Amino acid sequence: MIDVHSHILPGIDDGAQTLEEALTLLRLAVDNGVTTQVLTPHIQPGRYLNDPGSLRKAFADFEHIVRQEGIPINLLLSAEVRIGPEVMALMQHEDFPWLGTWEGRRVFLLEMPHNHIPLGSLNLIDWLIDRDILPVIVHPERNRELQLDMHKLMPFIEAGCAIQLTASSLAGNFGQKAKTVAIELLQAGQVLFMATDCHNTAYRPPDLKAGLIMASELIGEVKATALVKDNPAQLLSLEI
């Protein structure tokens, strides 16, 4: 399997805080069946002051240690970007670590605030799509405004956005409302990727296999496998 969303790169956001925890998360991911792990630290002005250059340096240092440790996993770097006016400048940064390409468009992970959808969000989406940039909206099932009315997500899907579901949402780890929205999105065929968004070993570990099993029960094994293998492989130009 391929996990396109994680916070394993140590000490730079709210994910793994130490090298030891990061290495443990990677070993757990391998045990879970993940062969390619994308590291996607937060880029969020005012909270996580990461930039493409600093992320690439941290990634190179970490990847070197992972190879020394002999952990059998392919590592890639991208980022999870909080929606805001800064996105436009960031997307024009020549060193930005794109997640991949999908149908000719460059792809990145776009995060909404947890409580609401900011005004003007659709204008930003239109700006991105016009420039052949595809935002993947991450964990919409965990957004409280969308939990109250998931139809508010439709304008974003109709504008061209892709959707990434969090595997543990299907298990109810983010509450019943998130689970309900996750199931509805899956059954409506509106999810392109499922990922772990893992942060730590205590309560947000890698759990992609469990998500695959639950998704298979809802939409069938073939469609569920596409979310964690076929679609991510196409996105990342990997052979499977």
Secondary structure, 3 states (H helix, E strand, C coil): CEECCECCCCCCCCCCCCHHHHHHHHHHHHHCCCCEEEECCEEECCCECCCHHHHHHHHHHHHHHHHHHCCCCEEEECCEEECCCHHHHHHCCCCCCCCEEECCEEEEEEECCCCCCCCCHHHHHHHHHHCCEEEEEECHHHCHHHHHCHHHHHHHHHHCCEEEEEHHHHHCCCCHHHHHHHHHHHHCCCCCEEECCECCCCCCCCCHHHHHHHHHHHHCHHHHHHHHHHHHHHHHCCCC
